Amino acid sequence: MWGCRKAQGLIAASIYEALDDGDRRRLDRHLASCPACRAEAQAMISVARRIPEAPIPELPRSLMPAIKARLAQNEVPVPFAWRYAAAAMATVVVLGSVSYGLLYSGLSGSGVQNLADNRPVQVDSALQPTLDQAAALMEQRQYADAYRVLEAGLRVHYRDARAGEGQLLLADIAFTHLKQYPVAYSAYQRAQQFYSSAILASPDRNTILERWETLAEARKVEYASLYALDAATRDRSDTFAKLEQVVARYPEKYVGAMAAEEMAKLMVAAGAVQVGEQTHFLAMQEASLRCKDPIAATRLKLEMAHIYRDELNNPEKAREYYGEIAANSNEVLARLARESLSSLEAGASRE
């Protein structure tokens, strides 16, 4: 179904890049019949026209592969599990001249980091007042206004020492709060093109890369997978069943893993498992047992294997689960398990 949320995402995206013919026709038809979206489009265009264009040259290729390679050389990956464990993903801005940072779902940091000693680096920033204003608006849950203010500041101060942090916050607002995924994709794309050092310095760099992968996957289906996840989490009649459908439909995608995490969170919220060291595993296990769809149940079992590997430091149990799933009749899930098993064995051989 083509509604206002998707239209608003295309409105914002159309300001910075040309839409393809299909999206342009669908947007025009929607605007012709929706006064609210027409007003939104006029407001965004008006703001954009008042902001001077930043003369930044386009880069000929994506830097994301190089960023991933750099991260792989310098750190052990942070597990995907519980990345979305907070009841709602939050962005916290630490105000002041010394520190400005992002907090994603329980992951914390303090602005520009020196990766050698993890201490914040003091820098002068003309963008700081804009960051403070955006933070104040976000505290009031005025996310659309925060986005516009921050975007305007970045257009002017795109070479500022904190521009990379600002760009990542802009992308986070679009992804987490506005759910405008075409806009979030463009914002993360700009971050990896022009502010790769900010991604590398961010304590949330793994989350950033996962979001980029999620958006890149979802873009191939016009973000239908992310819209389906949003609809499932909003459904109060049978949230678990709707999330299960998302997992079963997108078992090989990051969206499937995100939906699985939401299902586990429901188990915790319902008091189905006790809170403790193995809460995550037990919640995922309980959710898997309650699944009616065999694909979804097996996908959650794959998440359980990841938890054994990444959180509980039990490679033997992870190997057992991966081996079982690798023999599954669903080739997609079997392939994911084989890949995880190969990665596990490769890691063991390097130790």
C-alpha positions in Angstrom: 0.0 0.0 0.0 1.3 3.4 -1.0 0.7 5.9 1.8 1.8 9.2 3.4 4.9 7.7 5.1 6.4 6.5 1.8 5.4 9.8 0.1 7.1 11.9 2.7 10.3 9.8 2.3 10.3 10.4 -1.4 9.5 14.1 -0.9 12.7 14.5 1.1 14.7 12.3 -1.2 13.6 14.3 -4.3 15.1 17.5 -2.9 18.6 16.0 -3.2 18.4 13.5 -6.0 16.2 12.9 -9.0 13.5 10.2 -8.5 13.1 7.5 -11.1 10.1 7.8 -13.3 7.9 5.3 -11.4 8.5 7.0 -8.0 7.9 10.4 -9.5 4.6 9.4 -11.0 3.4 7.7 -7.8 4.5 10.7 -5.7 2.7 13.2 -8.1 -0.5 11.1 -7.9 -0.3 11.1 -4.1 0.4 14.8 -3.8 -2.6 15.5 -6.1 -4.9 13.8 -3.6 -3.2 14.5 -0.2 -3.3 18.1 1.1 -1.1 17.2 4.1 1.7 15.8 2.0 1.5 18.8 -0.4 2.0 21.1 2.5 4.9 19.0 3.8 6.5 19.1 0.3 6.1 22.9 0.0 7.6 23.4 3.5 10.7 21.2 2.7 11.3 22.8 -0.7 11.0 26.2 0.9 13.6 25.3 3.5 15.9 23.8 0.9 15.8 26.9 -1.3 17.0 29.1 1.5 20.0 27.0 2.2 23.1 27.5 -0.1 24.4 24.3 -1.7 27.7 23.0 -0.3 30.2 22.6 -3.2 31.4 19.1 -2.3 32.6 17.0 -5.2 31.1 13.5 -5.7 33.3 10.6 -5.1 33.5 8.0 -7.9 33.0 4.9 -5.7 31.6 3.8 -2.3 34.1 3.7 0.6 32.0 1.3 2.6 34.0 -1.8 1.6 37.2 0.0 2.7 35.6 1.0 6.0 34.5 -2.6 6.7 38.0 -3.9 5.9 39.5 -1.3 8.3 37.2 -2.4 11.1 37.9 -6.1 10.5 41.6 -5.4 10.9 41.3 -3.5 14.1 38.5 -5.0 16.3 36.4 -7.9 17.2 32.9 -7.4 15.8 30.2 -6.4 18.3 27.4 -8.9 18.1 24.2 -7.9 16.3 22.2 -9.3 19.2 20.4 -6.9 21.4 21.4 -4.0 19.2 17.7 -3.1 19.3 17.2 -4.2 22.9 15.9 -0.8 24.2 12.1 -0.4 24.1 12.7 2.3 21.5 16.0 3.2 19.9 17.3 6.4 21.4 19.7 9.1 20.3 21.3 11.0 23.1 23.2 14.2 22.5 25.8 15.1 25.1 25.9 18.9 25.1 28.9 21.1 25.7 32.1 22.2 23.9 34.1 19.1 24.8 31.7 16.3 24.0 28.9 15.6 21.6 27.9 12.0 21.0 25.5 9.4 19.9 23.9 6.6 21.9 22.2 3.7 19.9 20.2 1.2 21.8 22.4 0.7 24.8 25.7 1.5 23.0 27.3 4.7 24.3 30.0 7.1 23.3 31.2 10.6 23.6 31.7 12.3 20.2 34.9 12.3 18.3 37.1 9.5 19.8 40.8 8.8 20.0 40.6 5.1 19.3 43.9 4.5 21.0 42.8 5.6 24.5 39.0 6.2 23.9 39.2 9.7 25.3 37.1 12.5 23.8 39.0 15.0 21.7 38.3 18.7 22.3 37.7 20.6 19.1 36.3 24.0 18.1 33.1 23.8 16.2 30.9 26.3 14.4 28.3 23.6 14.1 28.0 23.1 17.9 25.1 25.6 18.3 23.2 23.7 15.6 23.9 20.4 17.4 22.6 21.9 20.6 19.5 23.2 19.0 18.8 19.8 17.3 19.3 18.1 20.7 16.8 20.4 22.4 14.2 19.7 19.7 14.8 16.0 20.0 14.2 16.2 23.8 10.8 17.7 22.9 10.3 14.9 20.4 10.2 17.4 17.5 12.2 15.1 15.3 11.2 16.6 11.9 12.3 20.1 13.1 15.5 18.7 14.5 16.2 17.1 11.1 15.6 20.4 9.3 17.8 22.4 11.6 20.6 19.9 11.5 20.4 19.6 7.8 20.5 23.3 7.3 23.6 23.6 9.6 25.4 20.9 7.7 24.8 22.6 4.4 26.7 25.6 5.7 29.3 23.9 8.0 29.9 20.8 5.9 33.7 21.0 6.6 33.3 21.5 10.4 35.2 19.3 12.8 31.9 17.8 14.0 30.2 17.6 10.6 30.7 13.9 10.5 29.0 13.4 13.8 26.2 15.7 12.7 25.7 13.7 9.5 25.5 10.5 11.4 22.9 12.0 13.8 21.0 13.3 10.8 20.9 9.7 9.4 19.9 8.3 12.7 16.9 10.8 13.0 15.7 9.8 9.6 16.1 6.1 10.3 15.0 5.8 13.9 12.5 8.6 14.5 11.1 9.7 11.1 11.2 6.2 9.5 12.0 7.9 6.2 14.2 5.2 4.8 15.0 6.7 1.4 16.2 9.8 3.3 18.2 7.7 5.8 19.8 5.8 2.9 20.9 9.1 1.3 22.2 10.4 4.7 24.2 7.3 5.5 25.5 7.2 1.9 26.8 10.8 2.3 28.4 9.9 5.6 30.3 7.0 4.1 31.4 9.1 1.1 32.5 12.3 2.9 32.8 11.4 6.6 34.3 7.9 6.7 36.6 8.9 9.6 33.6 9.8 11.7 32.2 6.3 11.1 35.5 4.7 12.1 35.8 6.9 15.2 32.2 6.3 16.3 31.7 3.8 19.2 28.5 2.7 17.2 30.3 2.0 14.0 29.1 -1.6 13.8 25.5 -0.4 14.2 26.1 2.2 11.5 27.4 -0.5 9.1 24.5 -2.8 9.9 22.0 0.0 9.2 23.7 0.7 5.9 23.5 -2.9 4.9 19.8 -3.0 6.0 18.9 0.1 4.0 20.9 -1.2 1.0 19.0 -4.5 1.1 15.6 -2.8 1.6 16.2 -0.3 -1.2 16.1 -3.2 -3.7 12.4 -3.7 -2.7 11.6 0.0 -2.3 12.0 -0.4 1.5 9.0 -2.7 1.7 10.8 -4.9 4.2 11.4 -2.0 6.6 7.8 -0.8 6.2 6.6 -4.3 6.9 8.6 -4.3 10.2 7.3 -0.9 11.2 3.7 -2.1 10.5 4.3 -5.3 12.6 5.7 -3.4 15.6 2.8 -1.0 15.5 0.2 -3.7 15.3 -1.3 -4.1 18.8 -3.7 -6.9 17.9 -1.1 -9.7 17.3 2.3 -8.2 17.2 4.1 -11.5 17.6 2.4 -13.1 14.7 3.0 -10.1 12.5 6.7 -10.1 13.4 6.9 -13.8 12.7 5.6 -13.1 9.2 8.3 -10.6 8.6 11.0 -13.1 9.8 9.5 -15.8 7.5 9.4 -13.5 4.5 12.9 -12.0 4.9 14.9 -14.8 6.7 18.2 -13.9 5.0 17.9 -10.1 5.5 18.9 -7.9 8.4 15.3 -7.0 8.7 14.6 -10.6 9.5 17.1 -10.4 12.3 15.6 -7.1 13.6 12.2 -8.7 13.7 13.6 -11.7 15.5 15.0 -9.3 18.2 11.6 -7.7 18.5 10.0 -11.1 19.1 12.6 -11.9 21.8 11.8 -8.5 23.5 8.2 -9.4 23.6 9.0 -12.5 25.6 10.9 -10.4 28.1 8.1 -7.9 28.3 5.6 -10.6 28.9 7.6 -12.1 31.7 8.1 -15.4 29.9 11.8 -15.6 30.9 13.7 -14.5 33.9 16.1 -11.6 33.6 19.7 -12.8 34.0 22.9 -13.6 32.2 21.2 -15.7 29.6 18.0 -13.6 29.2 18.7 -12.9 25.5 19.2 -16.6 24.7 16.2 -17.7 26.7 14.0 -15.0 25.2 15.0 -16.0 21.7 14.5 -19.7 22.5 11.0 -19.0 23.9 10.1 -17.0 20.9 11.3 -19.8 18.6 9.2 -22.4 20.4 6.1 -20.2 20.0 6.6 -19.8 16.2 4.1 -21.5 14.0 6.1 -20.9 10.8 9.0 -23.4 10.5 11.1 -20.9 8.6 10.7 -18.3 11.3 11.4 -20.8 14.1 14.6 -21.9 12.4 15.7 -18.3 11.8 15.3 -17.6 15.5 17.4 -20.7 16.2 20.1 -19.3 14.0 20.0 -16.2 16.2 20.4 -18.5 19.2 23.5 -19.9 17.7 24.8 -16.3 17.1 24.2 -15.6 20.8 26.1 -18.7 21.9 29.0 -17.5 19.7 29.0 -13.8 20.3 27.6 -13.3 23.9 27.9 -16.6 25.8 31.4 -17.5 24.5 30.3 -21.0 23.8 31.6 -21.9 20.3 30.8 -25.6 20.8 27.1 -25.0 21.3 27.2 -22.5 18.4 28.8 -25.1 16.2 26.1 -27.7 17.2 23.3 -25.3 16.3 24.9 -24.2 13.0 25.5 -27.8 12.0 21.8 -28.6 12.6 20.5 -25.7 10.6 23.0 -26.3 7.8 21.1 -29.6 7.2 17.8 -27.8 7.0 15.7 -28.2 3.9 15.4 -24.4 3.5 18.4 -23.6 1.4 18.6 -19.9 2.4 18.8 -20.8 6.1 21.1 -23.7 5.4 23.5 -21.4 3.5 23.5 -18.8 6.3 24.3 -21.5 8.8 27.2 -22.9 6.6 28.6 -19.4 6.3 28.5 -18.8 10.0 30.0 -22.2 10.7 32.9 -21.5 8.2 33.4 -18.1 9.9 33.5 -19.8 13.3 36.0 -22.4 12.2 38.2 -19.8 10.5 38.3 -17.8 13.7 39.3 -20.8 15.7 42.1 -21.6 13.3 43.6 -18.2 13.7 43.7 -18.5 17.5 
